[in-house]
């Protein structure tokens, strides 16, 4: 029997999350992915043809972007970037609410409240909840899918199974890779459940479950294959090839563990506390422990060993870490000894506030400034209309804000730069300069994705770099952990 105050509690959870994230909504596009969503969504609106995003395509995210941009235009002259950022505000707020219901179903209201607040104030979750990116919608659909699947496990109602398949299919349509890495945990949840149940014909229902998920994913991605955008298959193959898993000894996995250490304060004491929380989770429910381990370990292994690993990729496993910690704290709060009732709130506040306070200035800066946007608008003012700007992966910013042609430089993220790559680039650059064209490069493009500093060395060796000026710029790769603002120079390139 639910408390009569429950509707008020659920309303407070949703509205509290909504206004908290709204108070930190980013003023501009934080990453190139956010800008790509905006560009693809605007193009979809204008052409009535679904445009893809680099990588898996993210069809549902593009459709959401189109809908929110169209709604923003109806409400007034709204910046399309703000409209796209608002997607994450809304879906993250729904996600926190559904996460509360999910943990409440598994555990109890106290543990659910502790877990929801830990998720809400987690820096990785705040990061993807305050600018337009696909992570918040993906988490929202994942929680809805798991909650419906748990209700199916409890009551055996096929409607809940169909709803679960629908939500998980939508998750795959909005962010396919997260759907894949959480699939083992979802399968375990289906077959084992978290509580005893007397379900029959599991195999037949599972086939229906999987079929609906796959059908939804295929239907959303199908326009990319049957349309004239023949480049989708090629770029998708390149994307998956680039993101193939590396050996754990490559150093990428260690870097990924460092991300988690900064977010969860996983020093020696933190690791011991997490180990104790796993022990208490096992005491509470052994099936839940295995489910949590699958949910956290698979994304960590996969995302922790790809070349383009980034902090935001690990948002998908944050809830899996939050749940056992909340079970441990919730259990200690119910302890008979008063000492634990004092210690637990202190530890809880440290878990909540210490990582947040370290990273909060980044969120505040992004809310009040749009350093990336302003930098490329300044590039537009500082270069002639027919100039060519050398780019790395900031090409979309140059095209959208600076309105200039681009020349893509060779990229060597975690490898040596091949001489053939440099030669092809040099021939193109020489042709532009010989035709009296003006070429520019930012300091960021000069040094980014150049593991052994070979590109910048060769460029300085063969050409003269003349400083035009400098302007504050914000680097987005490791946001929010390393989102530094620095004075970035713009150079004009001349032949020696």
N, C-alpha and C positions, 0 to 999 in steps of 0.2 A: 504494500500500500504506500503510494507516494505521498509525501508531505504536501499540504495545500500551498506551501510557499514555493514548491518546485518550479512552477511557471515563472515566478519572479526571479528565482536563482538562475534559471536558464536564460532569461532576458538579460540579467546583469552580466552573465558570462559573454553573451554575444555582443551586447552594446559596449561593454568595457573593452573587449578586444577591438571592436570596430573603431571606437574613438581614440584608443591608444595608437593603433597603427595609422589612423588618419592624421594624428598629430605629428607623425614622423614621415608622411608621404614625401617621396623624393620630388624635388622641383624639376628635375630633368631626367634623361635616360642614364641610368647608372652604369649599364654595360652596353656593349654593341648588340647583345641579344635583345635587349629591351627596344632598341631602335629598330632592329630587324622586324620585330613583331609589329611595330607601328607602321613601318613601310609596307610590309606584306598585307596588313589589314586594310590600309588605305588603298592599295592596289586592288585588293579583292572587292572593295566597295565600288571602285571606279569601273572595273572591268566585268563585274559579276562572274568572275572566274576565280576559283580558290587558288591562292598563291602559297607556295611552300616556304618554310624557313630552313636555313642551312642545318643539315643533320637529318633527323628522322622526319622532318616535314611539319610536325606539330599542327595538324589540320584544325583540331578543335580550338587550340589557342589562337589561331589566326581568325577563326569565326567569332570567338569571344571578343578579340580585339576589334573586329569590324563592327560588332553589335555595340560595344561600348563607345567607339568613336562616333557612330551614327547617333547614339543617344546623347552624347556630349554636344553634337551639333544642334540637336533639337532643343537642348536646354540653354544654349547660348554659344558664344564664340570661345569654346573650350579648346585649349591646347591638346592635340591628339595624344601627346606623350602623357599628360595627366590622366586622360581617359583610360589609356592602357595601364597606367600605374594603379588606377582605381580597381582594376580586375583583382589584383593581388590583395588589396585592402578588403574587399568583400569576401573573397573565397577563403582567405586566412581566418577571418572572423567566424565564418561558418565552420571551418575546420576545427577551431578551438572548441566550439560548442559540441560538434559531433564527437570530438576526441573525449570530451567530458562524458558524454553518453556511453561511448565505447568502454572507457575504463570503469565507469559506474556499473555497467553490465557485467564486466569481468570481476570487479572487486567490490567496492562500496563507495558511497558519495564522498567520504573524507579523502580517500586515496585519489578519487577522480578529481577533486578540487585541487589537491596538491599537484597532481600531474598536469592539469590544465594550465595552472599558473606557471609551472616550470617550462612548459612548452611556449606559452605566450611570451615570456620574457627571455627566451633563449636567443642569443644574438644571431644565430644562423636563421632561425625562424623569422625574427624581426626583419632581417636583411631581405629575404625573398617575399616578405609581406608588405613592403613599402615601395616597391617599384615593379613595373610590368615584366613578369617572368612566369614560366609555366609551373614552377614548383608548388605554389600555394594551391592552385586548382587540382594538381595531381594528388597532393596530400588530402585535400577535401574529399575527392572521389574515392581515394583509398580507404579513408575512415568510414565513409558511407557504405562502401562495399563490405568491409569487415564487420561493421555493426549489423547490416542486413544478414550476413552469413551467420553470425552468432545467433540472431533471432530465429533463423531457419533451423540451426542446430537445436535450439531450445524447444520450439513449437512444431517444427516439421512443416511449416506453411510454405508451399512452393512459391507463393508470391514473393516472399522474402528472398528466396534463392534467385528468382528472376531479377529482382531489384539489385541484388548483389552483383550478378553478372552484368547488368546494365551499367552500374557505377564503375566497375572495374574495366569494362570496355571503354567507357568515357575517359578513364584514367589513361588507358593505352592510347587513346586518340589525342589526349592533351600532352602526354609525355611518355612515349613508348618505352624508353630505357628504364624508367622507374617502375613501370608495370612489370617489366621482365625481371628485374632484380628482387622484387617483392613477391613474385609468383610462387617460389618454393614455400614461403611462409603462408601464403593464402591456401595453397594445396594442403599443407599440414593442418591448417585451421578447418578445412573442409572434411578431411578424412578422420582426424583424431578428435576435433572439437576441443573445447576447454572444460566442458562439463559432460557428465554422463548423459547419453541420450539413446533412444531406441529407434533411430532412423533405419529405414529399410531401403533396398534398391539404390544404394549409394553410387554404384558404378553407373547406372543409367542416368541418375540425376547429375552426376559429375560430367558425363558426356554432354548433356544439355547445357550445363553451366559453362563449360569450356567453349562449346560451340557458339554460344551467344557472345561471349567475350571476344572471340576471334572475329565473328561476323561484324561486330560493331567497329573493331579496329580496322578491318579490311575495308568496310564501307566508307569510313572517314578518309582513308588513305587512297582509295580507288581513283578519285579525280586526278591525282598526281600522275597516275600511270596512263589514263585514257585521254588526258588533255594534250595540248600542243607543247606543254612545258617538258620537252624531252630531256632537259638537263637534270631533272630530279633524280633519276636512277643513277646517273653518273656521279653527282655530288654526294648522294647518299652512300654509294660504295666507297668513295674517297673518305667520307666522314667515319664510317665504321672501320675502315682500314687504319686511319690515323689514330682511332681510339681503341685499337687492339690492345689486349692486356700485355703488360711487360712482366718480367721476372720480379718477384718481391725484393730481390737484391739490387734492383736498379736504383733504389733511393727514393722513388716516387712514393712507395708505401710508407716509408719513414716520414716523409713530408706530410702525408695524409694523417698519420698518427699525431703529428705536431698540431695539425688543425684541431683535432679533437681535444688535445691537451689544453689548448688555449680557450676553447669554447666551454669545456666542462671542468677546467682546473684539475686535470688528471695528473697531478704529481703523485708521489708515492702514497700519501695519505688518501688522495682521491681514488687511486686504483684499489687500495684496500677497502675503502668504503663501498666502491662499486662491487667488489667481490663479495662483501658481506650482504649487499642488497640482492645479489644473485642467489645467495644461500637462503635468504628469507623468501625470495620468490619461489624457490624450489619447495620450501616448506609449505608455502601457501598453495601452490599448484604446479606439479612437475611438468604437466603439459604446457602450461603458460611459459615456464622457463625455456623449454625447447622452442616454442613459438617465437619468443623474444630473441633467442640466439640466432634463429634462422633469419628473422627480420633485420637484425643488425649486422650479422657476419657476412651475408652474401653481398649487400651493397658495399660494405667496407672492403671486401676482397676485390670486387669488380672495379669500383670507382677509385680504390686506393692504388691501382696498378695500371692506370691508363695515362697516356702522355699528357692529355689536357686536363688532368685532375685539378679541381677547384673546390674551395670550401663549400660553396652552395650545393655541390653534388651530394654532400653528406647530410643535407636536411632531411632526406627520406628516412634516415636511421635515428634521428634525434628522438622521436616518440618512443622507439624501442629501448633507448637508454633511460628515458624519463620514467617509464612505467616501473621497472624494478626499484629504482631509487625511491619513488613515491610509496611503493609497497613497504619498503624498509622503514621509511620515516613515519608512515601511517601506523605501522605496527608498534613502533616505539612510542608514538603519542598515546597509545592505549595501554602502555605499560603501567603497572601499579606504582612503581617507584617515581616519586616526584622529580628526582634528578633527571630522568629521561625526558620528562615533560618540559624541562627547562633547556636541556641540551639540544633537543630536536629542533625547536623553533630557531635557535641560534644557527645551527648547521644549515637549516633550510634557507634562512635569509642570506647566508654566505653563498650557497649554491645559486640563489636567485640573482643577487646583486653584484657579486664580484666580477663575473665575466661581463655582465651588462655595463657596469660603470667603466670598465676598461675600453669598451668599444662604442659607448653611447655618443662620444663626440663625433664619430664618423656619421652616425644617423642624423645628428643635429645639423652637421655641416651640409649634408645632402638635402636636408629639408629646406634650408635657407639659401643655398647656392646651387648653381648648375655649372660647375667648373668645366666639364667636358663640352657642353653646349657653347659656353662663352668662348672657350679656346678656339673652336673651329669657326665660329662666327668672326673671331679676330683674324684667323687665317684668311678668311674671305676678304676682309678689309685690307690685309697686308700683302695680297698678291693680285696680279692683273687677271682679268677675266679668262684669258686663254692659257693661264699657267697650268703646269702639270705638277701634282703633288705626289711624291713617293709615299706609299702607304704600306702598312703591315696588315693587321686585321682591323685597322681603324678606317678602312675604305668607306664603309657606310656613313660614318660621321662626316667625312670629307664631302661625299656626294650629297648628303642631306642638308648640311649646314653651310659648308664652304662653297658648294656648287662648282667644284672644280674637277677636271679630269684626273684620273689617278694612274700611277704606274706601280704595280705590285712588286715589292722587293722579295728576294729569296728568303725563306724562313727556315731556321734550324733550331727548333725548340730545345731538343735534348740530344743533339748530334752535331757532327762536324758539317760545315758548309761545303757542298761539292763544287768543284771548280767549274763544271759545266753549267751549273745554276748561275754562278756569277757571270760567266761569259755571255750567256743569253741576256741577262739583265743589262750588262754593260753595253752590248750592241744596241739594245733598244734605247738606253739612255743617251748614248753617243749620237744616235740618229736624231733624237729630239733636239739636242744641243746644236748639232750641225745645221738643223733647219731653223736656227735662231729662236727656238722655244725656250721658255723660262721654266726651270725645274726647282722645286722646293722640297725640303724634308724637315720634319719636326725632330727634335732631340729624342722624343719618345720612340718614334719609328726607327731612328738610327740605332738605338740600343736594345729594343725589345726583341724577344725570341731569337737571340743571337748568343747561343750557349757559350761559344768560345771567342766571342767578340771579333769574329773574322770579317763579317760584313762591314762593320764600321771601320775596321782597319783598312780594308781594301778600298772603301769609298774615299776615305781621307788620303790614301796613298795616290789615287788616280785623279782626284778632283779637288777643287778648292771649295771650301764651305764658308760662306759669308753670312755672318749672323744678321738677321733682319730685326729681331726683337725677342722678347719673351713675355709669357703670360701664364698665370696659374693653370695647372692641369691636374686632374685627378686620375690616378691609375686604378683600373677596375678589376684586374685579373684575380686578385686574392681578396676581394671585398667579402665581408667587412673587416677581415683580420688585418690586412695590410693595404688600406685604401688611402695612400699618402697623397697629399696635395703639394706640388712643387712647381717652381718656376721653370716652365718648359720653353726652350729656345726654338726658334724657327730659322732655318738656314736656306740660303739660295745656293744652288750648285752651279759651278762654272768649271769648264775644262781647264786643266793646267797648261 
